[in-house]
């Protein structure tokens, strides 16, 4: 069989790449976008939290909370930045990591007066992990209730809301977790938990 | 391990084992041009041939097949390089990102065309939607298709009878069929399933937000689900977002985590069955599958044990936990996927080592789509030869005599990645430009470098992410490792396919060493362990193993 001249063969490669780019780089993502926007518009657009017509974040991405009026998410190595988020990448015998973890334990104890659950001591992989354990959420309830000036009845309702979210998160696979963003959205939207706080 | 960890492990393992044989026999029909359930797409297939001027019936010998593969790959690298440096002048760039620096663009272009997906950049912080969707995602499909096509061509060579008109098949037809009948339909299903869990898929720009405490922010979006689907199915692994599958928009729930793990092992699990069907001896496929599965089980057991005993949640996501992260780290490194849902740099020393060793073993524990099979065939040929010497039989594999040429080519395919890992690591550790990238001190620093070149040469793409890899030194040396680690295995193995294709099939006699038996499987297992172990044990001793003992002593560095 005759091997065609090089320019003709290269032209064939270019043509194949061009056709495949149209199919896989334009048609395929366009079709997926169309279906996604039609069936799951909320999820496809980032599961945004919208309050009073303003985007306040995404329920999948943790954000920085300093105030005791909110539940706090896991530590972030990149200060909860959305773009360029990441992890500490500290190794298992890193002295710097040990120091950071000790500092976090001290801070936690000062705020909540208990031993911190493990996930609250170690920075997440994405720097934006929205989930914490039920224990970590319950440990923060009293501090949040106090900062918001909640009645004892509302505080107990908040505990019940956390337990309810834990049950709902179990799903098929059984990973029980509390989404800090959803919990804080509840604080901001339900008059029960509004307390004496005015929204920023 | 709690019940949800066990559920995850069981769901992924059992679904893959159930689906793989069906997919394998379906793929055999696709590549042989036999009738199959998606044959109604034949109209599109013929249309593609028409507009690209391809004659799918034109049979190629191994040299023609190799030349087509190399030409197409180098043109792909060139075009992707131009898209990456020129994205500032191209549309669908809502954040107005400028083009990448030449060394980063070259590294990234090589990375995606070689199915490695090593990333020295953060997608959402540096790339336009066009560069991601029409540049990187396209190569996710095509590099996967190329690996599958080459594997199929090599097996055709092995399986070929004496009809000399048959070649190894047609490169363009194999590429087109891999995309149209296997990768694209599966990606479409997976992409929608991922969106249902919360993976984003949008072409609007990033969303400005005001945080609960009143700070401004910008939430990144993009056509992510469509790219993430093929990233797993094609064992590519390149994240749409910087933190890869740890990022909640890329892997939002435990269920999406299961789907992503299943997707990255599905096609590699099917390849041994495809092999058995193509050589018309299913037991040959079962034997390869069992060897791979035993190696995988050992890796999963070791990694889970170490991580649950000594691991922390540093670099892990709460929704995946320690077990879901350790399992992912094994599945992404035995297949050449390289996506991560937890930072491998922060894994316990032995789990990090297992991830690294999965790659060093040659990406043959199922391995990348296609590449895992032909990588394994190189080791099978060596095992057949050694076994033949030991029992005094002339080495044959599937009725074809294994002679000096096949041995030389297989050895080249085995040695090249190992050579790249050890020599480039040695060079990096000796130069200040290499040491400058290290993030952790002590043995972990060596591990970071060793992992980087393993990942490059094995076309995996995961990393000990602390390593500052976006420097001219690392962009070029890892780029070299990816290029030679890909084509330095593909081309010799195509040579083996071509050489075996030309040989007459000798009928099986009483003197034949049977290669579809348990005995041969056990023998192959030890050949694999010895080849990879002897090569890498010294370096691993200085890295993760030393680190493990320092950890047990309570040493902090």
Interface residues (C-beta under 8 A of the other chain):
Chain A: X1 X3 X9 X10 X12 X13 X14 X15 X16 X17 X19 X20 X21 X23 X24 X25 X26 X28 X29 X31 X32 X33 X35 X36 X37 X39 X40 X43 X44 X45 X46 X47 X48 X54 X55 X56 X57 X58 X60 X61 X63 X64 X65 X66 X67 X70 X74 X81 X82 X83 X84 X85 X86 X87 X88 X89 X90 X91 X92 X93 X94 X95 X97 X98 X118 X119 X121 X122 X123 X124 X125 X126 X127 X128 X129 X130 X131 X132 X133 X171 X172 X173 X174 X175 X177 X184 X188 X200
Chain B: X2 X3 X4 X7 X8 X11 X48 X51 X52 X53 X54 X58 X61 X64 X67 X68 X71 X72 X75 X76 X79 X122 X124 X125 X133 X134 X135 X137 X138 X141 X142 X172 X175 X179 X184 X187 X188 X191 X192 X195 X196 X197 X198 X199 X200 X201 X202 X203 X204 X206 X207 X208 X209 X210 X211 X212 X213 X214 X215 X217 X218 X219 X220 X221 X223 X225 X226 X227 X229 X241 X242 X243 X246 X247 X248 X249 X252 X253 X254 X255 X258 X310 X311 X312 X313 X314 X315 X316 X317 X318 X319 X320 X321 X324 X325 X340 X341 X342 X343 X345 X346 X347 X348 X349 X352 X439 X440 X442 X444 X447 X464 X465 X466 X547 X550 X551 X555 X556 X557
